[in-house]
Amino acid sequence: MGIICELKDVNKIYSKNKVLCNINLRLEEGKVYGFIGRNGAGKTTTMRIITGLAYPTSGQVVLDGETDIKGLTEKRKKIGCIIEGPALNLDMTAKQNLKALCILYGVSFDRIEKILKLVGLCNESGKKVKHFSLGMKQRLGIGMALVNDPKFLILDEPINGLDPDGILEVRNLIKQISRKRKATILVSSHILSELYQMVDNYILINKGEIIENITHEELTQKTQRYVLITDKDTAKVKHVLKNQLKTDDFKEMEDGTIRVYELAGEVLQIMNLFADNGIDPAGISVSEDSLEEYFFKRIGR
Ligand SMILES: Nc1ncnc2c1ncn2[C@@H]1O[C@H](COP(=O)(O)OP(=O)(O)OP(=O)(O)O)[C@@H](O)[C@H]1O
């Protein structure tokens, strides 16, 4: 899998205020990345640096292997982005906005109908954007970001402020774009659960530092319900789980505890079995981390 974007030791200082600290990121082709952090964590600044709207104080941006200004400028033409809200002309219709952008990019109008269909705005041809709902504006913004047929999409908080219907529409749209166009997508949010089941990888940023970069599977496992077992004879516990409970869905954690996922509702069954096998665990309980709990735990709050 090729790397479409890489940040190497990127730092950004705004008048003595260090807003990005040694950011290292590698974004693979065709994957969807959720960029999650509280307001002011540094998401927008990172996105601005990737797209060339801001320069890093130090460090390097690599886009599709290019590192010099000329190469980066060429690659940036193939990035579609919404940063700090879509740039829309409110007195024009969706189609007129898309047409204006096609002229700016020097591309044919052929793609407009396809984009309107994809973003679900085909039936809004007579309506000026100022009469659109926030969700419609966001969808048009995403459509605008697709005009130059990008391989890489950067969407800054596209779900922020939307009602539940709007959230669903934008989520579905992003999933569809990723499936149909195989584009790499970096999408930010300050709420981890907003991006759940929508992205392949979660990149957590806090106070300008990347604190975690994990896959959807890893996050699911970390936030699932599980039976938490504490016992000094972990080998025996694992043996009983595997051979008598016939489950492989457990994990030994770094602190020596064991988490059994599949049988989270079967704690009594597990306790009985342990009793039969002479295991008297120091601790056994059902536990889970919600997505937001997990996030706050990671950012230390
Ligand atoms: N042009 C600027 N000049 C000075 N400070 C800035 C500038 N742009 C951003 N900052 C500061 O950098 C920090 C990170 O801001 P950034 O916008 O990247 O955060 P964010 O994670 O995108 O949050 P938000 O969702 O609120 O935009 C903040 O403390 C912000 O005040």
The ligand as an SDF file (V2000), in Angstrom:
LIG
                    3D

 31 33  0  0  0  0  0  0  0  0999 V2000
   -2.9530   31.7840   12.8560 N   0  0  0  0  0  0  0  0  0  0  0  0
   -2.8050   31.5080   14.1390 C   0  0  0  0  0  0  0  0  0  0  0  0
   -2.1220   32.3260   14.9500 N   0  0  0  0  0  0  0  0  0  0  0  0
   -1.9250   32.0590   16.2550 C   0  0  0  0  0  0  0  0  0  0  0  0
   -2.3780   30.9250   16.8640 N   0  0  0  0  0  0  0  0  0  0  0  0
   -3.0620   30.0610   16.1220 C   0  0  0  0  0  0  0  0  0  0  0  0
   -3.3120   30.3050   14.7210 C   0  0  0  0  0  0  0  0  0  0  0  0
   -4.0050   29.2340   14.2450 N   0  0  0  0  0  0  0  0  0  0  0  0
   -4.2020   28.4040   15.2900 C   0  0  0  0  0  0  0  0  0  0  0  0
   -3.6400   28.8950   16.3960 N   0  0  0  0  0  0  0  0  0  0  0  0
   -3.6340   28.2300   17.7220 C   0  0  0  0  0  0  0  0  0  0  0  0
   -3.1560   26.9210   17.5370 O   0  0  0  0  0  0  0  0  0  0  0  0
   -3.8170   26.0040   18.3950 C   0  0  0  0  0  0  0  0  0  0  0  0
   -4.3890   24.8570   17.5650 C   0  0  0  0  0  0  0  0  0  0  0  0
   -5.4510   25.3580   16.7610 O   0  0  0  0  0  0  0  0  0  0  0  0
   -6.2230   24.4620   15.6920 P   0  0  0  0  0  0  0  0  0  0  0  0
   -7.2000   25.3630   14.9960 O   0  0  0  0  0  0  0  0  0  0  0  0
   -5.2310   23.7560   14.8550 O   0  0  0  0  0  0  0  0  0  0  0  0
   -6.9680   23.4290   16.6160 O   0  0  0  0  0  0  0  0  0  0  0  0
   -8.1270   22.4290   16.2580 P   0  0  0  0  0  0  0  0  0  0  0  0
   -7.7520   21.1250   16.8620 O   0  0  0  0  0  0  0  0  0  0  0  0
   -8.4010   22.4460   14.8120 O   0  0  0  0  0  0  0  0  0  0  0  0
   -9.3280   23.0220   17.0520 O   0  0  0  0  0  0  0  0  0  0  0  0
  -10.6680   23.6760   16.4930 P   0  0  0  0  0  0  0  0  0  0  0  0
  -11.5870   22.5260   16.2740 O   0  0  0  0  0  0  0  0  0  0  0  0
  -11.1070   24.5680   17.6280 O   0  0  0  0  0  0  0  0  0  0  0  0
  -10.3070   24.4330   15.2480 O   0  0  0  0  0  0  0  0  0  0  0  0
   -4.8530   26.8080   19.1350 C   0  0  0  0  0  0  0  0  0  0  0  0
   -4.3410   27.1170   20.4040 O   0  0  0  0  0  0  0  0  0  0  0  0
   -5.0060   28.0630   18.3100 C   0  0  0  0  0  0  0  0  0  0  0  0
   -5.3700   29.1510   19.1060 O   0  0  0  0  0  0  0  0  0  0  0  0
  1  2  1  0
  2  3  1  0
  2  7  2  0
  3  4  2  0
  4  5  1  0
  5  6  2  0
  6  7  1  0
  6 10  1  0
  7  8  1  0
  8  9  2  0
  9 10  1  0
 10 11  1  0
 11 12  1  0
 11 30  1  0
 12 13  1  0
 13 14  1  0
 13 28  1  0
 14 15  1  0
 15 16  1  0
 16 17  2  0
 16 18  1  0
 16 19  1  0
 19 20  1  0
 20 21  2  0
 20 22  1  0
 20 23  1  0
 23 24  1  0
 24 25  2  0
 24 26  1  0
 24 27  1  0
 28 29  1  0
 28 30  1  0
 30 31  1  0
M  END
$$$$
